[in-house]
Amino acid sequence: MNKIRKGDQVIVRTGKDKGKRGTVLRVDTDGRALVEGVNMVKRHTRPNPNRGVTGGIIDKEAPVHLSNLALYNPTTGKGERVGFKTLEDGRKVRFFKKSGEVADLK
């Protein structure tokens, strides 16, 4: 069970995009995540008329390591560290370490 999952709101903790907030689009098995609008890189593409792809320079997201991301806490408005705990009914949920609030209320 990962601390950061697809669909989570995260904040970048380090790097050129420090402080940016975005939604996780994909989490890879190598410990990286693709975040919407974060870590934009320029990709030079060659035109391919068979696929209908025009050539040029495309801006796209590159994966960010999970250690550089923090889960966004909407009550405090900041990114916080996440841990796991088991509730009384036996569910395993994520919680914010600083405030102790449960992050998964589904």
C-alpha positions as CSV (number, residue, x, y, z in Angstrom):
1,M,0.0,0.0,0.0
2,N,1.5,3.3,-1.1
3,K,1.4,6.5,0.8
4,I,0.7,8.4,-2.4
5,R,-1.9,7.1,-4.8
6,K,-3.5,8.0,-8.2
7,G,-5.9,10.9,-7.8
8,D,-4.3,12.4,-4.7
9,Q,-3.6,16.1,-4.3
10,V,0.1,16.5,-3.6
11,I,2.6,19.4,-3.1
12,V,6.2,19.3,-4.4
13,R,8.7,19.6,-1.5
14,T,12.0,20.1,-3.4
15,G,13.3,20.9,-6.8
16,K,12.5,23.5,-9.5
17,D,8.7,23.1,-8.9
18,K,8.9,23.4,-5.1
19,G,5.5,24.5,-3.7
20,K,3.5,23.6,-6.7
21,R,0.3,21.6,-6.2
22,G,-1.2,19.0,-8.6
23,T,-3.1,15.8,-9.0
24,V,-1.3,12.5,-9.3
25,L,-2.0,11.0,-12.7
26,R,0.1,7.8,-12.4
27,V,2.3,6.0,-9.8
28,D,5.1,3.8,-11.2
29,T,6.5,0.8,-9.5
30,D,10.0,2.3,-9.5
31,G,8.9,4.9,-6.9
32,R,8.0,7.8,-9.2
33,A,4.7,9.6,-9.8
34,L,3.4,11.6,-12.7
35,V,1.9,14.8,-11.4
36,E,-0.3,17.1,-13.5
37,G,1.4,20.4,-14.4
38,V,4.6,19.6,-12.5
39,N,8.1,18.9,-13.8
40,M,7.3,20.0,-17.3
41,V,9.9,19.0,-19.9
42,K,10.2,19.8,-23.6
43,R,9.9,16.7,-25.9
44,H,11.1,17.1,-29.5
45,T,9.0,14.9,-31.7
46,R,9.4,13.9,-35.3
47,P,6.4,14.0,-37.6
48,N,4.7,10.7,-38.3
49,P,2.0,11.0,-41.1
50,N,0.9,7.4,-40.6
51,R,-0.2,8.1,-37.0
52,G,-1.3,11.7,-37.8
53,V,1.3,13.2,-35.5
54,T,2.7,16.6,-36.4
55,G,6.3,17.3,-35.5
56,G,7.5,20.0,-33.1
57,I,8.3,20.7,-29.5
58,I,5.7,19.4,-27.0
59,D,5.6,20.3,-23.3
60,K,4.8,17.2,-21.1
61,E,5.1,16.1,-17.5
62,A,8.0,14.0,-16.4
63,P,7.8,11.7,-13.3
64,V,8.8,13.0,-9.9
65,H,10.2,10.8,-7.1
66,L,7.8,10.0,-4.3
67,S,10.2,11.3,-1.7
68,N,9.8,14.8,-3.2
69,L,6.0,14.8,-2.8
70,A,3.8,15.4,0.2
71,L,0.1,14.7,0.5
72,Y,-2.0,17.9,0.6
73,N,-4.0,18.4,3.7
74,P,-7.0,20.6,2.9
75,T,-7.7,21.6,6.5
76,T,-4.2,23.1,7.0
77,G,-3.5,24.0,3.4
78,K,-0.1,22.4,3.5
79,G,1.7,19.2,2.4
80,E,2.2,16.8,5.3
81,R,3.8,13.4,5.9
82,V,1.6,10.4,5.9
83,G,1.5,7.2,8.0
84,F,-0.8,4.2,8.3
85,K,-3.0,3.0,11.1
86,T,-5.7,0.5,11.6
87,L,-9.2,1.7,12.7
88,E,-11.4,-0.1,15.2
89,D,-13.4,-1.8,12.4
90,G,-10.2,-3.3,10.9
91,R,-9.7,-0.8,8.0
92,K,-6.1,0.3,7.2
93,V,-6.1,4.0,6.5
94,R,-3.7,6.8,5.9
95,F,-3.4,9.6,8.4
96,F,-1.5,12.9,8.6
97,K,1.4,12.6,11.0
98,K,1.3,16.2,12.2
99,S,-2.5,16.6,12.9
100,G,-3.4,12.9,13.3
101,E,-6.4,13.3,10.9
102,V,-7.4,10.4,8.7
103,A,-6.7,11.1,5.0
104,D,-8.9,8.3,3.7
105,L,-12.6,8.9,4.4
106,K,-14.3,6.7,1.8
